[in-house]
Amino acid sequence: MANYKPDLSCQNKFIPVDFSLQIIPGTFEYALAHIVDNKLDLSGFDKWYSNDKKGAAAYPPTVMLKIILFGYSRGLITSRRISKACETNITFMSLSGDAQPHWTSIASFVSRMKDQIEPLFTQILMICDEEGLIGRNMFAIDGCKIKSNASKEWSGTHEELARKQKKLQRASKRILARHQAHDSSNDEEVEHDLKQKAKLDKSADKIEKFLASNQEKLGSRNKPVKSNITDPDSAKMTTSKGTIQGYNGIAINDDKHQIILQAEVWGSVGEQQTLAPAVKQLEEQLTKLGTPDTFLSAAFTADSGFHSEKNLEFMATTGLDAYIADTKFRSRNPLFKTSETYHTEKEKRRLKRSKGRPRLFSSKDFHFNKSDMECRCPAGKAMWLSCKNIESHGKKYVRFAGHLKDCKACPLQRQCMQKPPKEKGRQVQFSINDDNQLSYTDKMRIKIDSSIGRRQYSKRLGMIEPVFGNITVNKGMNKFTLRGKEKVNAQWQMYCLVHNIEKLQNSLH
């Protein structure tokens, strides 16, 4: 019969611990402790306190920074979990010197970091530069959508929120009417219904207060956009895993060791609108690092989310050798033109989006005579010139429209229009640009479709995508715990600090 040693995993044991021996060289916690204790100027935190003559002593910023950033690196992004770890985890005890801050102290420190994060971020970049981790040869920008500390159920335009308020009020009145009609309800039912009514009234009052104190937010086309009652700066965002209420964390990194040089979050703003501010911040950061002329020799890549005529025009003024893909960049790839798999999958996606409807006629199916300014539809019917002065993305267009009576009786209607026409016929527009006049979009298309352009742009995937994978998956920093753009921006930069310090891990022994 086998004889095994007993399992003593549930037995307590008193062990003498030397905290200084728990931080092992080569680990993230060693790099973090070494940088915070020896490399950073934290005198800016002194203005937070005026307790030299009265009041309790504060926890040193070195202690708070170490336990918070180490907690983030282990996926402990809430103040309560970091506080608990300082009581039970030997590495947290070693980093804090056995200090055990209450979670409210940790939460307060994090929420106030918006005043100190910029100089800290720059100091870490200076250390990275000293260690030779920044190459300045190519930069890449991208965004990562991360959940915020707010529910998407409380999101909507002012009109949608007003409708929700009325709906809650009607539900509250129904509960009251039901009680008035049935006086014989038992005490338990009455108590439950009263709680439900109080909850509905509280929610309706919350919406009313928000609508009274906040103006309607407008998008780039001056149309109302959704606001969130809990966190007005956040926005509803569509991701590969569904719709979330959150922020888009924008970052620009360097190609040599994937060091993040610029980081900022945006709420209800499209990625196109974030490119110019991000590039300007990158230029300021490089100036602080002592290399203001980097743009004259560096390349820059971005995906189609940042592509627009306005952005390309801006990039032409920066001096950067930019490679920004448009939405049809992949379809123009020579490798895909002969790939049956690509075209099959593309058609499957189209059928899924269109719910099996046939492919609609495009402008290529219409007969346009540029010299006579005439157009005929695929059914051979003449169309009328509805607009002849359209400018978009640096190009000029003319628009033709079909006569309503022709479109209503057309046998090709299902192939031409998504819905049967009611007020106007099919519209189609054509470019009338001079062939020698190239827009910034045309120039970028020619540049990025070249063999050199495709090779340069292909480097983007290995530069910026692994950064977001490391932050959100490897490190577990996949949610913001604060509210408001300023505070969330500070937390996003702290997440990026964790990534940059990890890159220093092998350099500091």
C-alpha positions as a printed NumPy array, in Angstrom:
array([[  0.   ,   0.   ,   0.   ],
       [  1.337,   3.446,  -0.926],
       [  2.559,   5.76 ,   1.836],
       [  2.49 ,   9.504,   1.066],
       [  3.652,  12.513,   3.048],
       [  0.762,  14.559,   4.551],
       [ -0.616,  17.65 ,   2.762],
       [  0.021,  20.622,   5.059],
       [ -1.192,  23.346,   2.647],
       [ -3.925,  24.458,   5.066],
       [ -1.576,  24.732,   8.057],
       [ -0.389,  28.14 ,   9.288],
       [  3.314,  28.769,   9.71 ],
       [  5.281,  31.671,  11.162],
       [  8.186,  32.603,   8.869],
       [ 10.748,  35.4  ,   9.445],
       [ 10.599,  37.654,   6.366],
       [ 13.204,  40.15 ,   5.136],
       [ 11.246,  42.508,   2.873],
       [ 14.408,  43.63 ,   1.063],
       [ 14.984,  40.074,  -0.214],
       [ 11.511,  39.742,  -1.749],
       [ 12.185,  42.166,  -4.607],
       [ 14.242,  40.076,  -7.027],
       [ 16.386,  41.821,  -9.711],
       [ 15.053,  41.336, -13.222],
       [ 11.39 ,  41.386, -12.172],
       [  8.825,  44.089, -12.881],
       [  8.543,  44.978,  -9.204],
       [ 12.327,  45.495,  -8.989],
       [ 12.301,  47.856, -11.986],
       [  9.296,  49.696, -10.545],
       [ 10.846,  50.101,  -7.079],
       [ 14.233,  51.148,  -8.495],
       [ 12.693,  53.787, -10.781],
       [ 10.296,  55.246,  -8.217],
       [ 12.883,  55.354,  -5.396],
       [ 15.914,  56.537,  -7.387],
       [ 14.923,  58.055, -10.727],
       [ 11.745,  60.094, -10.365],
       [ 11.296,  63.633,  -9.069],
       [  8.121,  63.445,  -6.959],
       [  8.353,  66.895,  -5.387],
       [  5.173,  67.902,  -7.242],
       [  3.153,  65.776,  -4.828],
       [  4.242,  67.932,  -1.862],
       [  1.712,  70.643,  -2.723],
       [ -1.084,  68.146,  -2.038],
       [ -0.36 ,  68.271,   1.689],
       [ -0.008,  70.968,   4.348],
       [  0.265,  68.718,   7.389],
       [  3.731,  69.596,   8.649],
       [  2.368,  71.291,  11.784],
       [ -0.971,  69.602,  12.251],
       [ -2.805,  66.569,  10.959],
       [ -1.753,  62.951,  10.501],
       [  1.264,  61.998,   8.407],
       [  0.463,  61.073,   4.801],
       [  1.569,  57.97 ,   2.961],
       [  4.649,  58.81 ,   0.842],
       [  3.93 ,  59.141,  -2.904],
       [  6.695,  56.575,  -3.524],
       [  4.689,  53.963,  -1.585],
       [  1.397,  54.83 ,  -3.254],
       [  2.854,  54.81 ,  -6.761],
       [  4.564,  51.456,  -6.248],
       [  1.535,  49.601,  -4.903],
       [ -0.877,  51.148,  -7.43 ],
       [  1.267,  50.524, -10.521],
       [  2.189,  47.041,  -9.314],
       [ -1.473,  46.327,  -8.627],
       [ -2.368,  47.468, -12.153],
       [  0.325,  45.188, -13.58 ],
       [ -1.368,  42.228, -11.86 ],
       [ -4.883,  43.161, -12.954],
       [ -5.861,  44.632,  -9.571],
       [ -7.383,  47.852, -10.89 ],
       [ -9.737,  48.629,  -7.97 ],
       [ -8.607,  50.396,  -4.817],
       [-10.222,  47.795,  -2.55 ],
       [ -8.282,  44.907,  -4.128],
       [ -4.983,  46.811,  -3.931],
       [ -5.663,  47.641,  -0.275],
       [ -6.434,  43.981,   0.485],
       [ -3.263,  42.861,  -1.296],
       [ -1.175,  45.142,   0.965],
       [ -2.461,  43.088,   3.914],
       [ -2.035,  39.601,   2.436],
       [  0.54 ,  39.634,  -0.394],
       [  4.228,  39.578,   0.512],
       [  5.326,  41.475,  -2.637],
       [  2.892,  44.324,  -1.915],
       [  4.138,  44.39 ,   1.697],
       [  7.727,  44.635,   0.468],
       [  6.969,  47.447,  -1.992],
       [  5.   ,  49.432,   0.599],
       [  7.344,  48.815,   3.525],
       [  4.477,  46.982,   5.262],
       [  2.242,  50.069,   5.004],
       [ -1.436,  49.196,   4.644],
       [ -3.285,  52.197,   3.171],
       [ -7.066,  52.165,   3.383],
       [ -8.8  ,  51.799,   0.025],
       [-10.202,  55.345,   0.315],
       [ -6.649,  56.725,   0.522],
       [ -5.687,  54.762,  -2.605],
       [ -8.813,  55.89 ,  -4.468],
       [ -8.181,  59.523,  -3.542],
       [ -4.558,  59.315,  -4.711],
       [ -5.54 ,  57.818,  -8.087],
       [ -8.324,  60.352,  -8.709],
       [ -5.891,  63.238,  -8.088],
       [ -3.196,  61.865, -10.384],
       [ -4.547,  63.995, -13.249],
       [ -2.413,  66.844, -11.858],
       [  0.833,  64.835, -11.766],
       [  0.648,  62.223, -14.514],
       [  2.123,  64.336, -17.341],
       [  5.521,  65.032, -15.684],
       [  5.725,  61.418, -14.47 ],
       [  5.023,  60.114, -17.974],
       [  7.757,  62.348, -19.42 ],
       [ 10.276,  61.304, -16.756],
       [  9.7  ,  57.612, -17.537],
       [ 10.212,  58.358, -21.248],
       [ 13.499,  60.092, -20.446],
       [ 14.678,  56.975, -18.613],
       [ 13.629,  54.839, -21.597],
       [ 15.593,  57.165, -23.872],
       [ 18.683,  56.93 , -21.642],
       [ 18.488,  53.144, -21.891],
       [ 18.308,  53.345, -25.708],
       [ 14.744,  52.017, -26.003],
       [ 13.438,  54.791, -28.311],
       [ 14.523,  54.571, -31.947],
       [ 12.632,  57.514, -33.522],
       [ 12.526,  55.768, -36.906],
       [  8.788,  55.051, -37.153],
       [  5.707,  55.8  , -35.064],
       [  2.296,  54.105, -35.131],
       [ -1.049,  55.271, -33.769],
       [ -4.12 ,  53.233, -32.889],
       [ -7.019,  53.113, -30.45 ],
       [ -8.29 ,  50.578, -27.924],
       [-11.902,  50.718, -26.721],
       [-12.127,  50.084, -22.975],
       [-15.179,  49.924, -20.698],
       [-15.865,  52.85 , -18.402],
       [-17.349,  52.926, -14.912],
       [-20.824,  53.653, -16.29 ],
       [-23.796,  51.678, -17.588],
       [-24.775,  51.958, -21.241],
       [-28.432,  51.76 , -20.14 ],
       [-28.137,  55.382, -18.993],
       [-26.959,  56.578, -22.387],
       [-28.955,  58.455, -25.029],
       [-29.686,  61.782, -26.688],
       [-31.706,  64.341, -24.715],
       [-34.804,  63.335, -26.672],
       [-34.265,  59.627, -25.892],
       [-33.612,  60.342, -22.214],
       [-36.749,  62.493, -21.997],
       [-38.792,  59.605, -23.426],
       [-37.231,  57.255, -20.886],
       [-38.12 ,  59.668, -18.082],
       [-41.786,  59.738, -19.14 ],
       [-41.791,  55.943, -19.382],
       [-40.483,  55.653, -15.8  ],
       [-43.057,  58.147, -14.575],
       [-45.88 ,  56.19 , -16.24 ],
       [-44.652,  52.974, -14.619],
       [-44.62 ,  54.706, -11.219],
       [-48.181,  55.958, -11.716],
       [-49.348,  52.445, -12.676],
       [-48.074,  51.084,  -9.358],
       [-49.929,  53.82 ,  -7.478],
       [-53.137,  53.215,  -9.459],
       [-52.937,  49.483,  -8.779],
       [-52.75 ,  50.083,  -5.028],
       [-55.667,  52.474,  -5.103],
       [-57.781,  49.854,  -6.938],
       [-56.776,  46.988,  -4.618],
       [-56.715,  48.062,  -0.985],
       [-56.652,  44.448,   0.186],
       [-53.014,  43.772,  -0.829],
       [-50.927,  42.174,   1.911],
       [-48.098,  44.072,   3.63 ],
       [-45.332,  42.207,   1.803],
       [-46.715,  43.142,  -1.643],
       [-47.225,  46.738,  -0.574],
       [-43.643,  47.023,   0.718],
       [-42.224,  45.507,  -2.477],
       [-44.269,  47.82 ,  -4.733],
       [-43.38 ,  50.898,  -2.703],
       [-39.681,  50.081,  -3.038],
       [-40.137,  49.628,  -6.779],
       [-41.998,  52.949,  -7.048],
       [-39.275,  54.765,  -5.093],
       [-36.668,  53.283,  -7.413],
       [-38.578,  54.429, -10.523],
       [-39.088,  57.925,  -9.09 ],
       [-35.416,  58.205,  -8.202],
       [-34.381,  57.221, -11.739],
       [-36.835,  59.691, -13.304],
       [-35.576,  62.492, -11.032],
       [-31.99 ,  61.609, -11.964],
       [-32.781,  62.015, -15.673],
       [-34.688,  65.264, -15.063],
       [-31.763,  66.727, -13.123],
       [-29.303,  65.706, -15.842],
       [-31.397,  67.235, -18.65 ],
       [-31.803,  70.487, -16.713],
       [-28.068,  70.917, -15.984],
       [-26.426,  69.606, -19.187],
       [-26.581,  70.93 , -22.729],
       [-27.166,  68.667, -25.713],
       [-23.905,  67.304, -27.144],
       [-23.501,  67.736, -30.896],
       [-21.4  ,  65.612, -33.24 ],
       [-19.184,  66.671, -36.147],
       [-22.273,  67.171, -38.351],
       [-24.111,  69.22 , -35.693],
       [-26.446,  66.329, -34.959],
       [-27.276,  65.318, -31.35 ],
       [-25.092,  62.506, -29.994],
       [-25.709,  60.242, -27.024],
       [-24.728,  61.399, -23.547],
       [-24.408,  59.258, -20.44 ],
       [-25.967,  60.356, -17.169],
       [-23.388,  58.596, -14.981],
       [-20.337,  59.642, -17.009],
       [-21.183,  62.285, -19.645],
       [-17.673,  62.18 , -21.147],
       [-17.921,  58.468, -22.033],
       [-19.702,  57.132, -25.121],
       [-21.375,  54.042, -26.528],
       [-18.882,  52.188, -28.702],
       [-19.196,  49.176, -30.973],
       [-16.485,  46.551, -30.543],
       [-15.889,  43.028, -31.83 ],
       [-17.454,  41.775, -28.581],
       [-20.564,  43.953, -28.709],
       [-21.502,  47.486, -27.669],
       [-19.864,  48.974, -24.575],
       [-20.035,  52.234, -22.66 ],
       [-16.472,  53.421, -22.534],
       [-13.55 ,  55.422, -23.853],
       [-11.2  ,  55.02 , -26.793],
       [ -7.633,  54.916, -25.501],
       [ -5.419,  56.431, -28.209],
       [ -1.678,  55.746, -28.118],
       [  1.351,  56.455, -30.305],
       [  4.372,  54.213, -29.894],
       [  7.899,  53.84 , -31.231],
       [  8.91 ,  50.909, -33.41 ],
       [ 12.193,  49.963, -31.686],
       [ 10.87 ,  48.564, -28.395],
       [  7.153,  49.525, -28.542],
       [  7.57 ,  52.358, -26.038],
       [  4.395,  54.446, -25.763],
       [  5.219,  58.115, -26.367],
       [  1.725,  59.638, -26.338],
       [ -1.499,  58.507, -24.668],
       [ -4.939,  60.09 , -24.306],
       [ -8.546,  58.879, -24.02 ],
       [-11.493,  60.167, -26.005],
       [-15.204,  59.64 , -25.473],
       [-17.812,  60.602, -28.068],
       [-15.233,  61.614, -30.673],
       [-14.387,  59.684, -33.825],
       [-10.858,  58.417, -34.365],
       [-10.41 ,  60.781, -37.294],
       [-10.706,  63.747, -34.936],
       [ -8.019,  62.425, -32.578],
       [ -5.138,  62.235, -35.073],
       [ -4.119,  65.911, -35.178],
       [ -4.176,  66.44 , -31.35 ],
       [ -2.236,  63.185, -30.831],
       [  0.476,  64.095, -33.366],
       [  0.859,  67.566, -31.814],
       [  1.258,  65.976, -28.364],
       [  3.842,  63.576, -29.806],
       [  5.812,  66.527, -31.187],
       [  5.716,  68.24 , -27.784],
       [  6.904,  65.054, -26.077],
       [  9.823,  64.657, -28.477],
       [ 10.775,  68.284, -27.85 ],
       [ 10.886,  67.555, -24.098],
       [ 13.154,  64.597, -24.879],
       [ 15.545,  66.945, -26.677],
       [ 14.848,  65.907, -30.286],
       [ 12.443,  68.493, -31.771],
       [ 13.461,  67.717, -35.389],
       [ 12.498,  64.023, -35.291],
       [  9.528,  64.509, -37.635],
       [ 11.837,  65.452, -40.509],
       [ 13.312,  61.934, -40.664],
       [ 10.677,  59.619, -39.12 ],
       [  7.823,  57.63 , -40.671],
       [  4.285,  57.428, -39.34 ],
       [  1.572,  54.794, -39.851],
       [ -2.154,  54.699, -39.066],
       [ -5.054,  52.474, -40.086],
       [ -8.161,  53.464, -42.026],
       [ -9.953,  54.712, -38.902],
       [ -7.734,  57.815, -38.987],
       [ -8.045,  58.392, -42.751],
       [ -9.674,  61.576, -44.028],
       [ -8.768,  64.285, -46.524],
       [ -8.405,  66.794, -43.682],
       [ -6.048,  64.515, -41.732],
       [ -3.912,  63.818, -44.798],
       [ -3.664,  67.548, -45.454],
       [ -2.568,  68.066, -41.838],
       [  0.021,  65.267, -42.002],
       [  1.523,  66.876, -45.116],
       [  2.44 ,  69.903, -42.962],
       [  4.177,  67.925, -40.187],
       [  7.187,  66.665, -42.141],
       [  6.44 ,  63.038, -41.213],
       [  6.64 ,  60.342, -43.892],
       [  3.038,  59.224, -43.37 ],
       [  1.37 ,  55.967, -44.468],
       [ -2.366,  56.074, -43.682],
       [ -4.572,  53.403, -45.249],
       [ -8.02 ,  54.116, -46.647],
       [-11.028,  51.808, -46.319],
       [-10.37 ,  50.128, -49.69 ],
       [ -6.653,  49.56 , -49.146],
       [ -7.03 ,  45.845, -48.427],
       [ -9.299,  45.211, -51.427],
       [ -6.652,  46.709, -53.746],
       [ -3.99 ,  44.296, -52.505],
       [ -2.796,  42.203, -55.495],
       [ -2.744,  39.095, -53.293],
       [ -6.485,  39.413, -52.632],
       [ -7.51 ,  40.024, -56.235],
       [ -6.769,  36.401, -57.159],
       [ -7.859,  34.888, -53.839],
       [-11.127,  32.954, -54.095],
       [-11.278,  32.635, -50.298],
       [-11.145,  36.416, -49.838],
       [-13.914,  37.105, -52.358],
       [-16.07 ,  34.29 , -50.97 ],
       [-15.783,  35.551, -47.396],
       [-16.352,  39.132, -48.554],
       [-19.585,  38.104, -50.284],
       [-20.693,  36.188, -47.17 ],
       [-20.201,  39.298, -45.036],
       [-22.096,  41.413, -47.567],
       [-25.031,  38.982, -47.612],
       [-25.087,  38.934, -43.815],
       [-25.181,  42.74 , -43.622],
       [-27.786,  43.046, -46.387],
       [-29.819,  40.075, -45.053],
       [-29.613,  38.236, -48.374],
       [-30.678,  41.125, -50.613],
       [-29.054,  41.273, -54.079],
       [-26.13 ,  43.609, -54.728],
       [-27.3  ,  47.12 , -55.58 ],
       [-26.182,  49.041, -58.649],
       [-23.173,  51.287, -58.048],
       [-22.163,  54.438, -59.933],
       [-20.208,  52.233, -62.357],
       [-23.493,  50.774, -63.627],
       [-24.804,  54.214, -64.668],
       [-23.935,  55.81 , -68.029],
       [-22.397,  59.248, -67.373],
       [-21.399,  61.625, -70.159],
       [-19.036,  64.168, -68.618],
       [-18.835,  66.486, -71.627],
       [-22.624,  66.818, -72.03 ],
       [-23.39 ,  66.444, -68.3  ],
       [-25.937,  63.738, -68.989],
       [-26.665,  60.49 , -67.19 ],
       [-28.803,  57.433, -67.862],
       [-29.671,  54.731, -65.351],
       [-29.131,  50.966, -65.987],
       [-32.744,  50.773, -67.251],
       [-31.949,  53.423, -69.921],
       [-33.983,  56.241, -68.352],
       [-32.614,  59.808, -68.418],
       [-31.797,  61.338, -65.029],
       [-31.797,  65.014, -64.099],
       [-28.876,  67.022, -62.683],
       [-29.896,  67.702, -59.071],
       [-26.644,  69.274, -57.818],
       [-23.515,  70.365, -59.655],
       [-21.368,  71.88 , -56.885],
       [-20.439,  69.183, -54.36 ],
       [-17.037,  69.133, -52.625],
       [-15.922,  66.183, -50.513],
       [-12.458,  64.926, -49.503],
       [-10.802,  67.462, -51.782],
       [-12.805,  66.391, -54.858],
       [-15.65 ,  67.912, -56.86 ],
       [-18.779,  65.934, -57.75 ],
       [-22.075,  66.299, -59.591],
       [-25.238,  64.5  , -58.506],
       [-28.015,  63.106, -60.679],
       [-31.439,  61.908, -59.561],
       [-33.966,  59.639, -61.23 ],
       [-37.5  ,  60.851, -61.923],
       [-39.828,  59.526, -59.215],
       [-42.396,  58.188, -61.712],
       [-39.655,  56.256, -63.56 ],
       [-38.208,  54.724, -60.376],
       [-41.623,  53.653, -59.044],
       [-42.411,  51.689, -62.223],
       [-38.863,  50.439, -62.902],
       [-38.487,  46.614, -63.237],
       [-34.925,  46.916, -61.83 ],
       [-36.034,  48.711, -58.669],
       [-34.954,  45.934, -56.251],
       [-31.439,  45.961, -57.719],
       [-31.231,  49.74 , -57.599],
       [-32.777,  50.879, -54.293],
       [-32.882,  49.463, -50.773],
       [-36.505,  50.569, -50.288],
       [-39.329,  51.45 , -52.714],
       [-39.143,  55.188, -53.557],
       [-41.69 ,  57.519, -51.927],
       [-40.486,  61.104, -52.252],
       [-37.517,  60.95 , -54.648],
       [-35.85 ,  58.571, -57.076],
       [-32.398,  56.984, -57.058],
       [-29.474,  59.394, -56.628],
       [-25.936,  58.908, -57.881],
       [-22.908,  61.192, -58.034],
       [-19.764,  61.324, -60.203],
       [-16.379,  62.959, -59.827],
       [-15.658,  65.82 , -62.233],
       [-12.113,  66.521, -61.026],
       [ -9.446,  67.418, -63.509],
       [ -7.407,  64.25 , -64.112],
       [ -4.202,  66.181, -63.365],
       [ -5.558,  67.501, -60.067],
       [ -4.862,  64.983, -57.315],
       [ -6.326,  65.235, -53.832],
       [ -4.362,  64.235, -50.719],
       [ -6.389,  61.01 , -50.702],
       [ -5.292,  60.235, -54.282],
       [ -1.644,  60.952, -53.452],
       [ -1.781,  58.727, -50.364],
       [ -3.465,  55.937, -52.345],
       [ -0.65 ,  55.99 , -54.915],
       [  1.993,  56.122, -52.189],
       [  0.632,  53.356, -49.967],
       [ -0.172,  51.018, -52.901],
       [  3.482,  51.023, -53.993],
       [  5.697,  48.131, -52.959],
       [  7.613,  50.37 , -50.549],
       [  4.379,  51.8  , -49.146],
       [  2.861,  48.38 , -48.472],
       [  6.086,  47.221, -46.843],
       [  6.22 ,  50.28 , -44.59 ],
       [  2.54 ,  50.06 , -43.647],
       [  2.837,  46.353, -42.862],
       [  5.146,  47.228, -39.955],
       [  2.223,  48.886, -38.132],
       [  0.615,  45.601, -37.113],
       [  3.684,  44.419, -35.2  ],
       [  4.249,  47.812, -33.603],
       [  1.023,  48.951, -31.995],
       [ -1.327,  45.952, -31.777],
       [  0.85 ,  43.971, -29.296],
       [  0.858,  47.017, -26.996],
       [ -2.918,  46.929, -26.525],
       [ -2.822,  43.144, -26.159],
       [ -0.245,  43.471, -23.388],
       [ -2.209,  46.168, -21.55 ],
       [ -5.719,  44.717, -21.747],
       [ -5.095,  40.942, -21.871],
       [ -1.705,  40.158, -20.346],
       [ -1.952,  42.774, -17.603],
       [ -5.742,  42.711, -17.192],
       [ -6.092,  46.516, -17.347],
       [ -9.327,  46.224, -19.332],
       [-11.635,  48.641, -17.496],
       [-11.543,  52.199, -16.175],
       [-12.624,  52.645, -12.566],
       [-12.881,  56.453, -12.594],
       [-15.358,  58.826, -14.231],
       [-14.774,  61.984, -16.247],
       [-12.299,  62.472, -19.087],
       [ -9.559,  64.071, -16.961],
       [ -9.489,  61.288, -14.363],
       [ -9.886,  58.479, -16.916],
       [ -7.118,  60.024, -19.024],
       [ -4.782,  59.902, -16.01 ],
       [ -5.651,  56.251, -15.402],
       [ -5.042,  55.395, -19.088],
       [ -1.61 ,  57.033, -18.899],
       [ -0.893,  55.029, -15.732],
       [ -1.777,  51.863, -17.649],
       [  0.68 ,  52.967, -20.338],
       [  3.285,  53.686, -17.633],
       [  3.039,  50.058, -16.524],
       [  3.747,  48.962, -20.11 ],
       [  6.764,  51.297, -20.439],
       [  8.222,  50.285, -17.064],
       [  7.939,  46.637, -18.087],
       [ 10.078,  47.463, -21.127],
       [ 12.713,  48.835, -18.692],
       [ 12.611,  45.627, -16.655],
       [ 15.491,  43.956, -18.501],
       [ 17.589,  47.122, -18.621],
       [ 17.682,  47.825, -14.869],
       [ 19.576,  45.193, -12.864]])
